[in-house]
Amino acid sequence: MTFRYFGLLFCTVLGTSAAQVVQNAPKAPDVQVLLALRSSSVCLRTPELIADLVLVNKEAVPRQFDLNDLNVISAFSAMIDTSTMQYRNEGLSVMGDRMGPKLHPTMATLTPGGAFTKTLSFSLKNEFFDKAGFYLLMPSISIGKIERPSNPSTGIIFEIRDCD
């Protein structure tokens, strides 16, 4: 199966946090986090935006993580209403539901230079997405110590268009 990636978020998570200045602070894993939308344009009333999350191990040692620890917090910004060509200054934050008992560990191992891919969906079932226009997706992704915080400068722009 071939995917056409239109929107792409690219971030390398390096162990260069302020906490490392303190001696004996654990080093964050050097993992590249990529998020690619399968389409940068969807029709109004499309129920979800589909993306592929890719983690790439940039270290010389294997990295293991529990897939149940995947947490995605999504921030959306409405940029332009294309039906009126008006600027929109609205935002929406969506947090994952981490309630309930801890699931049995589902471990995955990233070999050196290896990659792991998971399909993610971002719900568009909110009145916030009821207008045709351009939107900005700014996800914050973490799996244990692997983290890619939300950042507007590395967000993904997508379009919701009136297909009628």
Backbone as a ProteinNet text record, in pm:
[ID]
protein_1_A
[PRIMARY]
MTFRYFGLLFCTVLGTSAAQVVQNAPKAPDVQVLLALRSSSVCLRTPELIADLVLVNKEAVPRQFDLNDLNVISAFSAMIDTSTMQYRNEGLSVMGDRMGPKLHPTMATLTPGGAFTKTLSFSLKNEFFDKAGFYLLMPSISIGKIERPSNPSTGIIFEIRDCD
[TERTIARY]
85.2	0	90.1	60	138.7	58.7	122.4	57.7	119.6	37.6	87.1	82.8	199	206.3	212.4	116.8	111.9	162.4	105.1	151	252.8	360.9	463.4	517.6	520.5	577.8	704.6	815.6	943.5	1010	1053.4	1118.6	1213.6	1331.6	1423.8	1427.6	1405.7	1407	1546.1	1622.5	1758.9	1765.3	1864.6	1882.1	1954.1	1900.1	1966.5	1878.8	1799.3	1710.4	1788.6	1725.4	1788.7	1818.3	1739.2	1760.6	1894.8	1952.2	2079.9	2197.3	2176.6	2283.5	2315.1	2213.5	2232.1	2303.7	2408.7	2482.1	2391.5	2417.3	2343.5	2199	2160.9	2026.6	2019.9	1912.6	1903.9	1892.9	1959.8	1958.6	1829.6	1763.3	1644.5	1689.5	1611.1	1650.4	1653.8	1746.9	1758.8	1669.9	1546.6	1446.2	1385.1	1378.2	1316.1	1166.1	1085.5	939.9	886.7	819.6	762.5	611.8	537	392.9	354.4	291.6	255.1	106.3	38.1	-103.1	-112.7	-212.7	-232.6	-292.7	-359.7	-413.6	-413.3	-371.6	-369	-499.2	-595.7	-722.9	-834	-937.8	-1052	-1180.6	-1290	-1419.8	-1483.4	-1569.8	-1650.3	-1723.4	-1741	-1808.6	-1731.2	-1603.2	-1518.9	-1497.6	-1520.5	-1518.1	-1380.6	-1274.3	-1142.4	-1031.4	-921.6	-800.2	-704.7	-654.4	-568	-421.8	-336.8	-193.8	-115	10.2	100.3	209.4	223.5	328.8	444.5	565.1	684.2	788.4	840.4	948.8	1072.3	1184.2	1308.8	1416.1	1477.5	1583.9	1714.5	1767.7	1892.1	2014.2	1992	2101.7	2159.7	2272.2	2340.8	2292.7	2198.9	2145.8	1994.9	1938.7	1792.8	1720	1599.1	1512	1380.6	1334.2	1209.1	1109.1	981.7	877.9	745.5	654.6	521.8	424.8	361.8	268.5	149.3	117.5	7.5	42.2	169.7	211.6	201	154.8	138.8	32.5	67.5	-25.6	-15.9	-128.3	-131.9	-230.8	-180.7	-266.2	-265.2	-382.4	-391.5	-440.7	-372.5	-418.2	-443.2	-557	-592	-611.6	-574.6	-597.6	-666.4	-777.6	-845.6	-776.8	-732.8	-654.5	-736.7	-803.2	-877.6	-1007.3	-1118.4	-1246	-1248.8	-1236.9	-1227	-1361.7	-1473.7	-1602.7	-1622.5	-1564.8	-1575.9	-1441.4	-1334.1	-1196	-1164.9	-1211.9	-1189.8	-1090.7	-1009.6	-917.2	-997.5	-961.9	-1025.4	-921.3	-956	-865.6	-933.3	-940.9	-1005.2	-913.6	-926.6	-844.8	-925.8	-873.8	-938	-827.9	-838.9	-744	-819.6	-758.3	-818.4	-715.3	-753.9	-663.7	-709.7	-613.4	-645.1	-704.6	-784.6	-848	-759.8	-690.2	-599.2	-661.9	-793.7	-862.4	-869	-893	-911.6	-787	-800	-686.1	-573.6	-453.5	-336	-351	-335.4	-345	-218.1	-228.5	-108.7	-7.5	119.9	220	221.2	228.4	244.7	377.3	483.3	617.4	656.1	727.9	784.8	932	1014.6	1157.9	1200	1268.7	1328.1	1473.8	1511.2	1651	1729	1861.1	1938.1	1907.5	1865.3	1828.3	1690.7	1624.4	1493.7	1381.6	1264.6	1149.3	1026	935.5	806.1	700.7	593.8	487.6	353.1	273.5	138.4	45.9	-72.8	-173	-248	-262.1	-336.5	-453.8	-560.8	-673.3	-705.4	-734.5	-771.2	-916.2	-1004	-1146.5	-1174.8	-1259.5	-1306.4	-1455.3	-1507	-1648.3	-1668.8	-1653.9	-1672.3	-1715.6	-1804.4	-1852.5	-1738.4	-1625.2	-1506.2	-1466.1	-1489.9	-1450	-1564.6	-1672.2	-1789.5	-1774.1	-1661.3	-1639.6	-1524.5	-1544.2	-1435.9	-1323	-1200	-1087.2	-958.5	-859.2	-728.3	-712.7	-658.8	-640.6	-496	-453.2	-319	-333.1	-269.2	-264.9	-130.1	-132.7	-9.2	-16.8	26.4	15.9	133.8	106.5	210	206.2	317.7	321.7	424.8	385.7	482.9	457.7	567.7	564.9	676.1	639.5	741.3	832.3	963.8	1060.3	1075	1013.2	1016.9	906	941.2	840.9	864.8	756.6	760.5	653.6	693.3	593.7	530.2	412	340.7	418.1	424	496.7	434.5	377.9	314.4	408.5	538.3	630.9	655.2	618.7	633.6	498.8	391.2	257.9	234.7	121	84.4	-40.7	-33.5	-149.5	-228.3	-361.7	-448.9	-571.6	-642.1	-758.9	-883.7	-991.7	-1125.2	-1200.3	-1247.4	-1312.4	-1455.8	-1535.5	-1675.3	-1676.1	-1704.4	-1700.6	-1835	-1937.6	-2072.2	-2077.9
-117.2	0	123.9	217.1	340.1	456.5	538.8	657.1	780.6	878.7	1008.7	1100.2	1147.4	1233.7	1378.5	1455.9	1595.5	1683.4	1669.4	1745.6	1661.4	1720.9	1643.8	1723.8	1661.2	1720.7	1643.5	1713.2	1648	1707.1	1622.3	1670	1562.3	1598.7	1505.4	1534.9	1431.9	1448	1408.5	1505.3	1480.9	1491.3	1430.4	1437.7	1564.7	1679.7	1805.9	1893.9	1833.5	1913.1	1978.8	2078.3	2150.1	2056	1949.9	1855.4	1785.1	1780.4	1710.9	1789	1913.9	1991.9	1935.4	1881.5	1819.5	1686.2	1661.4	1536.8	1419.1	1308	1183.6	1190.4	1294.9	1301.1	1201.6	1123.2	1024.7	1093.1	1034.2	1090.3	1049	1146.2	1116.5	1042.7	946.4	872.3	962.3	934.3	1008.1	938.9	984.7	924	1032.8	1005.7	1098.5	1068.8	1172.8	1158.5	1227.8	1151.7	1205.4	1182.9	1282	1267.3	1318.2	1232.5	1268.8	1248.6	1352.5	1340	1261.4	1176.9	1103.2	1191.9	1299.3	1397	1532.7	1634.4	1769.1	1844.1	1777.4	1840.7	1737.2	1770.8	1681.9	1761.1	1690.2	1755.1	1787.3	1890.7	1920.5	1794.4	1777.3	1663.5	1531.8	1537.5	1418.2	1389.1	1265.9	1240	1246.7	1221.1	1221.3	1250.1	1296.6	1322.9	1208.1	1139.4	1022.5	1063.2	1015.9	1045.6	921.2	917.4	809.3	865	803.5	838.3	742.1	795.6	713.5	752.3	653.4	673.2	604.7	676.9	621.9	629.3	515.3	509.3	556.9	669.4	726	682.7	598.2	554.1	421.6	383.9	259.4	141.9	165.4	59.2	48.7	-71.2	-86.7	-5.8	38	110.4	34.2	10.6	-59.2	35.1	26.3	109.8	35.9	76.7	18.3	100.8	38	108.7	165.9	110	163	298.9	335.3	464.7	577	544.7	647.8	746.8	873.8	979.2	1092.5	1129.7	1237.1	1343.5	1464.8	1579.5	1667.2	1699.9	1774.2	1915.8	2009.7	2148.8	2187.9	2248.1	2294.1	2445	2508.1	2651	2672.5	2746.3	2782.5	2907.7	2902.6	3013	3104.3	3044.9	3123.6	3051.6	3125.9	3075.1	3103.8	2999.6	3021	3054	3031.1	3068.1	3219.6	3286.9	3433.4	3503.8	3424.8	3476.1	3567.9	3526.6	3600	3524.1	3599.4	3542.6	3486.9	3368.9	3310.1	3299.5	3340.8	3332.9	3247.1	3116.9	3023.5	2904.8	2843.8	2727.4	2618.4	2496.1	2380.1	2286.1	2239.6	2140.8	2012.2	1900.2	1769	1682.8	1630.9	1546.2	1402	1309.1	1166.9	1122.7	1018.5	965.8	856.6	883.7	788.7	723.3	729.4	673.9	521.7	458.6	314.6	241.5	108.6	30.3	26.5	7.8	-4.6	-133.6	-124.3	-241.4	-324.5	-451	-534.7	-471.4	-471.3	-408	-466.9	-379.2	-417.3	-356	-433.4	-380.4	-382.6	-280	-271.1	-235.3	-290.3	-262.6	-193.6	-80.5	-10.4	-52.5	-123.3	-159.7	-35.4	-35.8	80.8	112.1	234	274.3	225.7	148.7	92.7	192.5	159.4	249	172	244.3	192.3	287.6	232.7	314.6	278	379.7	359.8	461.7	416.2	505.4	575.2	706.6	786.7	852.6	876.3	951.2	1067.4	1180.5	1301.7	1332.9	1328.1	1348.5	1491.1	1501.4	1631	1648.6	1567.2	1572.6	1676.7	1802	1913.7	2033	2116	2232.9	2326.5	2314.8	2393.3	2371.6	2250.4	2214.8	2227.7	2299.7	2312.8	2417.4	2484.3	2586.6	2545.4	2568.6	2542.6	2640	2591.5	2680.3	2605.7	2680.3	2624.4	2617.4	2506.2	2478.1	2436.9	2452	2412.2	2306.6	2191	2083.5	2089.7	2098.6	2103.5	1994	1870.5	1761.2	1757.9	1714.1	1684.6	1533.5	1467	1321.2	1272.8	1174.6	1115.1	965.3	892	749.4	729.7	725.5	714.8	837.1	815.6	925.5	989.3	930	987.2	1090.8	1214.3	1320.7	1419.3	1462.8	1569.2	1668.7	1778.4	1875.4	1951.7	2006.7	2088.5	2216.8	2255.7	2375.7	2431.1	2553	2608.4	2618.1	2634.4	2648.1	2514.7	2402.8	2272.5	2203.9	2282.9	2227.9	2190.3	2127.2	2082.7	2158.7	2224.7	2295.4	2198.7	2197.6	2118.8	2201.8	2157.4	2231	2145.6	2211.4	2149.8	2228.6	2158.8	2227.4	2181	2266.7	2234	2156.9	2028.6	1942.5	1931.7	1998.6	1991.6	2071.2
0	0	0	-86.6	-95.7	-40.6	41.4	97.7	35.8	10.7	-33.8	86.3	128.8	245.9	201.3	245.2	208.8	321.8	438.3	553.8	627.3	672.4	741.2	857.2	971.3	1091.6	1120.2	1139.4	1159.6	1282.5	1370.6	1492	1540.6	1578.8	1639.5	1788.3	1867.4	2011.1	2058.5	2102.6	2148.1	2298.9	2357.7	2501.7	2542.2	2510.3	2542.1	2629.6	2714.5	2798.8	2911.7	2974.2	3084.3	3200.6	3214.8	3324.3	3313.4	3194.9	3177.7	3233.5	3261.4	3322.3	3460.3	3525.1	3655.7	3634.7	3712.6	3698.8	3731.7	3665.7	3683.9	3634.8	3564.1	3507	3391.7	3382.7	3274.6	3139.1	3040.5	2905.1	2834	2773.9	2694.5	2568.7	2521.7	2402.5	2279.3	2189.8	2064.6	1962	1954.9	1867.7	1780.8	1651.8	1557.4	1556.3	1571.1	1570.9	1446	1360.1	1236.8	1239.3	1193.8	1181.5	1043	963.9	826.7	804.5	757.6	721.3	591.5	581.6	456.1	348.3	390	295.9	363.5	291.4	349	324.1	258.2	227.7	240.5	319.6	337.9	318.8	296.1	278.2	413.4	413.4	532	575.1	703.3	763.9	750.5	710.2	716.4	865.2	909.2	1053.2	1119.2	1043.8	1106.9	1006.7	1060.5	985	1017.3	915.7	936.1	917.1	1008.4	1002	1039.6	998.4	1035.6	1125.7	1242.1	1336.4	1312.4	1297	1276.1	1379.6	1450.3	1545.8	1488.1	1482.3	1428.1	1535.6	1566.2	1666.4	1604	1652.2	1599	1680.4	1781.3	1866.7	1817.4	1873.9	1837.6	1923	2013.3	2099.2	2079.1	2099.4	2086.8	2194.4	2163.4	2257.5	2266.1	2388	2408.3	2474.3	2433	2493	2489.5	2578.4	2589.5	2504.5	2406.4	2318.2	2394.3	2511.3	2592.2	2652.3	2651.1	2705.1	2602.1	2480.5	2377.2	2422.4	2424.3	2463.1	2361.1	2304.1	2205.1	2252.8	2266.3	2297	2172.8	2121	1995.7	2020.2	1961.6	1961.2	1816	1791.6	1657.8	1660.7	1552.4	1536.8	1402.4	1404.2	1279.6	1226.8	1102.2	1046.3	954.9	854.5	755.4	721.3	720.6	672.9	522.9	439.9	294.6	230.1	299.4	240.8	244.5	343.5	354.7	335.9	325.3	316.2	434.4	551.5	675.8	763.8	836.4	933.6	1050.6	1099.1	1217.8	1327.3	1443.7	1558.3	1665	1638.1	1729.7	1751.4	1867.3	1897.7	1964.3	1957.7	2017.6	2065.3	2189.6	2243.5	2273	2239.3	2262.2	2334.3	2451	2528.7	2519.2	2517.6	2515.5	2647.9	2645.2	2766.2	2823.8	2933.6	2996.1	3119	3134.5	3250.4	3238.6	3351.2	3352.1	3397.1	3408	3455.6	3353.1	3402.4	3314.9	3235.6	3105.5	3019	3030.4	2991	2988.3	2893.8	2930.4	2844.5	2703.5	2605.8	2466.6	2423.8	2439.2	2418.6	2270.6	2231.9	2097	2112.6	2027.4	2032	1904	1919.7	1806	1798.9	1693.3	1674.3	1632.6	1645.6	1600.7	1453.1	1426.4	1290.8	1249	1335.5	1303.5	1322.7	1267.4	1274.5	1318.2	1381.9	1422.6	1367.2	1309	1250.3	1312.7	1340.7	1395.2	1330.1	1290.7	1233.5	1345.9	1335.5	1431.6	1360	1433.9	1377	1470.7	1410.9	1483.6	1447.8	1547.7	1523.3	1476.8	1375.4	1325.4	1356.9	1449.5	1487.9	1596.9	1560.5	1653.2	1569.4	1623.4	1547.7	1509.5	1576.8	1543.7	1396.8	1345	1208.5	1108.4	1144	1056.4	946.7	939.8	837.2	746.7	615.4	520.6	549.7	539.9	565.3	591.5	636.5	668.3	819.4	865.4	1006.9	1031.2	1155.1	1196.6	1304.9	1285.5	1384.5	1454.9	1588.7	1668.3	1774.1	1738.8	1835.7	1932.5	2053.4	2152.5	2171.1	2140.6	2139.4	2240.9	2322.7	2413.9	2427.2	2442.7	2474	2575.7	2702.4	2806.9	2804.6	2789.9	2788.3	2650.9	2549.4	2414.7	2408.2	2376.6	2378.4	2265.3	2202.7	2102.8	2142.1	2210.3	2255.9	2140.4	2167.8	2069.5	2043.7	1917.1	1878.8	1751	1753.9	1633.5	1513.8	1537.5	1424.2	1353.7	1417.1	1352.7	1334.4	1336	1316.3	1171.1	1145.8	1011.2	967.6	854.2	798.9	711.6	730.9	645.5	610.4	505.9	457.6	474.8	514.7	510.5	405.6	300.5	188.7	171.4	112.6	83.4	-47.8	-41.7	-162	-231.8	-178.8	-241.1	-368.6
[MASK]
++++++++++++++++++++++++++++++++++++++++++++++++++++++++++++++++++++++++++++++++++++++++++++++++++++++++++++++++++++++++++++++++++++++++++++++++++++++++++++++++++++

